[in-house]
Amino acid sequence: MSRIIQRFSIAEGPWPGVDPFLFTAHHLDAFPAADGDSMRPSSGREGRQEGMDFSGKDGWSMYHGETVPGFPQHPHRGFETITVVEEGLVDHTDSEGAVARYGAGDTQWLTAGRGVAHAEMFPLVHDDAPNPLHLFQIWINLAPEDKQADPHFAMFWAEDTPVVEVQDVAGRTSRVKVVAGVYGEARPLTPPPHSWAARPEAGVAVWHATLEPGATLTLPAATVAQVVRTIYAYDGELTVDGQTLVAEGAVVEADSPLPVTAGGDGARLLVLQGRPIGAPVVQQGPFVANSRDELVQAFTDYRAGEFGRWTLPVDDPVQPREAGRFARYPDGTVLTPAGPTSS
């Protein structure tokens, strides 16, 4: 019997998710140098549909941004976003008062709960060099009893995030960044309180692995029964139980250790796992509910201004070009990778 339960393509569009995950958006943009202090692309803007550019022209998109690439203010309800930035920067602003600039290995975890509006812009801070961006935004569902939880903003700095480095019998190295879920002796940072990942019995894991050419990495057995594990082999060739994945996802058995082997150019993969929530999912755009009536209520509440009220004068706020990585929480606390600072 194959250890692979299901295979699917991830060559285009968002990557399909398996309960408790909804989907993953993978952004890999080769942004050019910035146009001075504006933090907008210095070239290649011609021929794009302003505010709705998902073209991938020249290796990048403006998305919904009209000056700086990104996603101006928009609402969420009923789920969480886990944004893992491997390269580049993100400027976050939300209706609860949180503001941040993060990237270079940082992770932002946002519980939308009963409702929040936020903007996610991709500032180009280098005017003398390209500004590549590489990130995953993982949408993970909330349990029915947590759909109306208060919004929660958390920043996980790269410097605090566990990275496991292992060598196979041939001495080839693999690195695993542990965003959520135990990996060997590595213990991840604490998920938000109402997250499905905060429940030990849910067995949620988010791991990003980089394998050297020909390296074999053995994924550990899940410590919780009935979890579903999905591997997204997005870069290079990856052999799993005798089958080669290229720009493919695979749902695999998780009840025992599973070796995976990179091809001749190495491989990168994202691993998501968790015990399914098992509740109905009714989704439209940025709202995720358990019934049609709840979904209709979400739109009604949003139009009435009952959550995610946006009070800023612009929809696409960005931080000054020279700003470093920081997070200002709704209570005014300001944190940086080096620790607290004055607000």
N, C-alpha and C positions, 0 to 999 in steps of 0.2 A: 504494500500500500504506500502511495506517495505521501510525503509529509506536506505537500502542497495541496490545499483544499480547493483553491480557486485562483485563477490568474486573470489580469485585466490590464489594458493599456493605460499609461499615464502620459502619453506623448503630447496630448493636447488638453487644454482646459483644466479646471480644478480636479484634484485627485479624489475619487470616490472614497467615502468613509464608511466604516462599519461600526454600528452602535457599540459604544457611546459617542463615537466620532461622527460628525456630519460630513465634513470634507476638509481638504487641505488645499490652500492656494499657494502655489510655488512661484515666487517672483525671482527671476534671474535677468537683470537688466544691465546692459553695457552702456550706461549713461556717459555722455561725453563730458568734457571740461565745462565748468560753469561760465556763465556770462558775467564776469566780475562778481560783485557782492550780491547780485540778484538771486543767486542759487538756482537759476533756471538754466536749461541746456543752452550752450553757446551756439549750437548748430543742429541741423536736422529737424527743426520744428515745422518747416514748410510741408504742406500737404497732409497735415494731421487734422482730425476732427477735434477741435478744442472742447474739452470737457468730457469727451467720450472716445478716447484713443486707446484701444487695446490691439493696435495693429502689429506691434513687435517690429516695426520698421527700423532698420539699422540696428536691430538687437535690443530695442527698448520701446517702452510705451509711456505716454503721459498719464494714462488711466483717466481719472476724472479731474485731474489737475489742469489748470489753464496757464499758470506761470511756472510753479514748481510742480513736478510730478507727484502723484499721490491721490489720496481720497479725502476730499473736503468733508465737512461735517455730515454725518449720517447716523441714524438711530440703530440700536440693537435691543432685543429683548429675548429672554428665555434661554440663553446659552452663554458660553464663554469663548473668548479668543485667546489662543496662546501664540504669540508672535515671536519666533526665534530668528534673530538676525545674525547671519554669519558674516556678512560684509556690507558696508555702507551704513547709513544713518536713517532713523525715523524720528520725526517730530510728532509727538502725541499731545493732543489737547482734548479734554472732555467736559461735559456739562456738570460733572460733580466737582470740578475745580482742579483736577489733576493735570499736570503739564510735565512733559519729559522730552529729552533727547537721548536716544539710546541706539546701540548698534555694536558692531565689532564683537559679536559673540553673546550679547545680552539677550534676555528674554523678558517680554512683558506679558503678564497674565491679567486679563480683564474679565471679571464676572459682570455680565450685563444685568442679570437678574430681572427685576421689574422694569428696567429700562434705563438706557443711557445713550447720549449722543456723543460721538467723538470724531476727531479728524486725525488722519494719518498721512503725513506728507513726507516726501523723500527729498530732503534738501541736498543740493550739490554744492559741497563746500570747497572743492578744489577747482581753481580756475586755470591751473597750469598742468593738469593731469586728468585722466578719466575718473569717473565717479561710479564704479561698479556697485550694484546692489544685489544681494542674495539673501532672501528670507523665506521662511515658511510661516503662513498663518493658518493655524489649526483650529477648526471650530469643533468644540466638544460640548455635548448637550448637558443640560441640567436635569436632575430628577424632578418629577412633578412637584414635589413638596418644596423645591428650591427655586422654582421659576420666578417667584415674586420676592426673592431675596434682595437686600439692598445691594446696589452696585459696589464692586470692590476692585481696586487698582493695586497691582503689585509689580515691582520691578526686581528681576533676578539678574544681577550683574555677572558678566562673564567671569570676573575674578573670583566669584563665590560659587560658581557652578561646577560640580564635579566632572572631571574628565578622566576616564579610565584608559590607560595605555597597556596593551597586552601584545605579546609576541607568540606566534605559533611555533611549531616544532622546527621550522626552517629558519626561524629568526625574523620573519616578516612581521611588521608592526601594524596594528589597528588601533584607532583612537575612537572612544565612545563618549560623547557628551551626554550626561544624564540630566535631563530637564525634569523628568518625573519618573517615579518607579525605581525601586532598588536595583542596582546592577552590581553584583558581587558585594564587595565591602563598601561601595560608594552609596551614600545616602543623599538624596536630592534635597533641595530647599522645600519649604513647607508650602503646599498649594493653598489657595484661598479657602476660607472656612466652609463655604457652601458648595465647593466643587465636588463633582463625583470623584475626582482624584484624591480628595481629602479623606475618603473612606477606605481604610485598609483592606476591607473585604472586596473592594472593586478592582484591585490589581492593576490600576492604570499605570502605564509606562509611556514615556516619550524619550526615545534615544536617537541621536544622530551619530552615525558611524562613518569613518573614513578608513578605507583599507588600502594598504600599499599593493602594488602589482603582485598578483599571485598569493596574497595573504589570505589565511583562513581565520575567521572569527567565529567562535562558538557562542551563540546566543543562549543564555541560561534558561532553564525551565522556569515557567511561571510559578510563583509561590502561592497563587490563588487558583482554585478550580473554576472552570467554565469561562476563563478569559478567552477573548478572541484577539489573535496577534496578526497584524498586517505589516508586511515589508514593502517599502516603496524603493525600488532600485532605480534611481533617477539619473545616475551618472556612471558610465562604464558598464561592463558585463559582470553579472553576479550569478554564480552557480549555487543552486539550492536543491539538495536531494537529487542531483543528476540533471536538473533542468536549468537552462540558462535564461536569465531575465535581462532584458535590455529595455529601458524606459517602460518598465512594467511594475505593477503591484501584484502581491501574492498574499492571500490569507493562508497561514501555515499553522500546523499543530504547535501548541505551546507547552505541552505537558512533559516534555523532556528536552534536554539540550539539543540545539540545532546548529550544525556547522554551516557557514556560508563562505564562499571563496570568490575572491576578486579575479577578474581577467587580467590580461597583460598590461593594461593601462591603469589598473587600480579600480576602485569603485567607491561610490558614496551611496548611503541608504538612510532612510528615515524609518524607524520602527514605532508603530503605535499599537498599544494593546490595552484591553480593559474588559471587565465583565459587563455585558450589555445591561443597559437600564431596563429595557424591555417595555417601555411605554410607547404609545402611539406618537408619531412625529408628524405634525402638520406645519409646513414651513412655507412662507412666502417672503422672498427677499430677506431682509434683516431681522425678521421675527420668526421665532420657533416656538410652537405651542403643542399642546397635546390633543386639541380638538379644534374644529372649524370655528366654533363659537369663541374660543379663547383667542384665536387668530384675529377674528373680526374685532374683538374687544381691544386687542393690541393696537390696531389701526385707529380705532375710535379714540383711545386714550392718547395716542401720539398726536392726532390732529387737534385734540383739546388741550394740548400742552401739559398733560399730566405726568409726563416723564421726559427726560432728556431735553429740557428746555435750554436752547442755545442762546446765550446773551452776548457773545462776542460780536464786534462790529464786522468781522470777516469770517468766511466759512473755511478758509484755508490757512490758518495761522502757522507761521514758522518762527523758529528761534533765530537770534543773530548768527551770522555766519561763523563768528569766532567762538560761539558757545561750545562748551564741552559736554560730555555725557552727564546728565543729572536727572533727578526725578523730584518734582514738588507734589506732595500728596495733598488731598483736599483739606487736611487740617493745618497746612502751612509748613509741615516738616519738609526739609530739603535734604536729599541724600545724593551722594555721588559714589563712584566706585571706591573712593578712598574713605568714605564714611559720611557722617552728618556734616552739614554746613549751615551757616546762618541764612535765614530766609529773607 
